[in-house]
Amino acid sequence: MDIYIIGYGKMGKEVEKILTSRNHSAAGTLDIGDDINSADAGYSICIDFTTPDAFKNNYKTIADKFAGAVVGTTGWNDIKDEVTGYFKEKGKSLVYASNFSVGVNIFFDALERLSSLTSQAGGYNPYVVELHHSEKKDAPSGTAKTMESIIEEYYKESINIASVRSGNIKGIHEAGFDSNADRITLKHEALSREGFALGAVMAAEWLTEEPGVWNFRELLNKKLKLG
């Protein structure tokens, strides 16, 4: 399977390492600002880890040129319907996610269960805290927004999100449910970028078996037979 990497920064280089370890080849790499039209895409799948603005500018070209795309870039949820609609119109496959870590997506399922039970029990006030490195552009993170949407589905109220940007933190996300009697916390901490890159490569592999437009959490649940 040939993969084209768009966004050859820290995440792009991590994706390249994972590709090699899983016996795939990088058909090519492009950095932010490079002309995607110059890519010799062929039948390759694109893995995009760029910026929200770059992806918003490039998604139509990506759908036009590549057989499919795995998009790890976050911060474009405001045009999600346009993006998914365009890929469907072109008959191209797409996997997108606020976070491609397999562990985080298992964390999402645990959060859904915890939100359901605490909302039914009553007396709990939920919150979300997320911490990332100082170079991360968007705040709150896409992962925190996904956590917010999961909790709000059960609590039917706005959730407080606290964001911290400092140092070289890979990513820490915590959901808490506070009551007069106790506090329940659920936490995920990324120790390296490897988990995000591995999930993105796995998604690209699965696209060859499960074409279509997918949220990674849905695709993961199907492959793991959780949903």
N, C-alpha and C positions, 0 to 999 in steps of 0.2 A: 504494500500500500504506500503510495506516494503522498506526502504531506507538504504543503507549502506554509511556511511560517510567516505571518505578518505581525510585525512588532518584535524586532530582534534585540530586545533589552534583556533584563534579568529573567523574566518569565519565558521569553522566546528561546533563550539559551538553555533554560531548564527543560523546555519541551523538546529541544533537539537532543539532549542527553537521554531523555526517556525514549524517544523514537529509536535511537541507536540501540539501547538496551533491549528493546522489544523487536529488533530486527526489521525496522522500517527505515526508509530513506527520506531525507529532506529534499524535496524536489527543488526547493529554492527558499530564499529568505528575503524579506523586504522590511525595511525599517520605517518608522513613522516619517511621513514626508516623501517617501519614494513613490513613484508612479506605478500604481497597481496594474495599469494597462500594459506595462512592460513585462509582466510575469508571463512565462510560458506555462500556463496552468495545466493544459492537457486534461487529464481525467483526475487530477489530484484534488484532495480535500484541503481546504484552508483552515488553519488554526489562527485566530486573531486575538492577540493580547496587545492592544494599542491604547488609545484614549477615547473617551466618549465622543469628542468632536471629530476625531479621525474616523471612527467607525460610522458615525452619522453621514460623513461625506463619502464613505467608501462602500457602504453595504450593497448598493445597487450594482456596482462594478464587480464586487465579490460574487454576488448571485449570478451575474451574467457570465463570468469567466470560469468559475470553479464548479466541480461536480457537487460539492456540498461545503458547508462551513461549520466550524465549532467556534463559538464566540465567547471568549472569557472576559472580554471587555465589559465593564458595567457602566452605569450612568446614562443609558439611552432608553430607559423604560418609558419615557414620554412618547417615543415613536415606536414602541414595540409592535403595535397592531400594523403599522405601515411596513415594518421590516418583515414580520412573519407573513404578511399578505403578499409582499413582493416575492419572497422565496417560493411561496405556494404557486403564485402566478407563473413563475419561471420553471416550475416543476423541479426545484432544487431542494436538497435536504439541508436542515439547519438544526443544530443543538445549541441552546443558550442557557446560561445560568448566572445567578448572582455569585455562585461559588462552585467550582468544579471538584473540590475535595470530596472524596467518597465519605470520609468521616463526617464532614459538615452536613452532608445530605442525610446521613443516618441521624445526626444530631437534630435536623429539622423534623424527622419523624418522631423522635423522642419528645421534642418540644410540642408537637401537635397533641400527643397523648397527654402530656402534663398540662397543657392549656385547657384541654377538654375537662380533665378531672378537677382542676382547681376552680374553674369557672362554675362547675356544677356544685362544688362544695361550698362556695361563697366565702366572702371575707378576705380574699386575697387581692392585692394590688400588684399588677405586673410591671416590669421595667426591662429595658435592654441597655447594656453597656458594650461598646466596641472600642478596641484599641488597635492602631496600625502605625506603621513607620511614617516619618514626617514627609515623605515624598508622595504619599497617596493623595490623589486629587479630590475624590468625592467623599463627602461626609454628610449624613451617615453612609456607611458602606452599603453596597448592594445586599450583602449578607444580612446586615442589621435590618434593612427594609423588608427582606423576606421573613425574618423573624417577627417583625412588627405585623406583617399581614397574616401570619399564622396565628399569632395571639389574638389579634383583633377579630378574627373570624369567630372566636369563641366569646370574647369579652365585650364585643360591640362598643368599644370605646377607644379613644386615642391613647397610644402608648408612649411613654417618655423614653427617648433614646439619648444616651450620653455618648459623645464621640471624643476620643483622644488621639492626637497625632504627635508622635514623639519617637526619636531614635530610629532603631531598626526593627521594631516589633513586626513580626510576620503576620500576625492576626490573632486577636483574642476576642471571642464573643461570649457574652454571658447573658442569660435570661434569669430574672429573679421574680419570685412570687412572694410578696411580703404580707404577713398578717400580724395581728396582735399576739398570736400564740407562737408563731414560728416563721422561718423564711426558707423557702426552697430555691436552690440555685442549680442551673444547668449550664455547663461551661465547655467550650471547645477552644483549644489553643493550637495553632499551627506552629510546628517546630522548624519547618523549612518550606520552601516553595515546591518541593517535590510532589506533595499531595495534590496541589492544584494542577501541575503539569501532567501527572499521571492520569487524573480524571479526564482531562481534555483529550489525551491520546486514546484512552479507553472509549470515550464518546465517539471519536473519529473511527475507531475500529468497529464499533457497534452500528454506525451509520451504514456500513456496507451490508449489514444484515437487516437493519430496521430503518429503511429510508423514510423520510418525512420531516415534519417540523416538530421538534421536541423541546420541552423543558428538561434539563438534565435529570432533575429529581424524578420525573415521570419515567424517563428512559431507564434510569438506574433501578427503580423499583420493579420495572418489568423484567430487566435482565436478572435481578436478584430474586424475582418472584415474590416481592413484598407487597405489591399492590394488585 
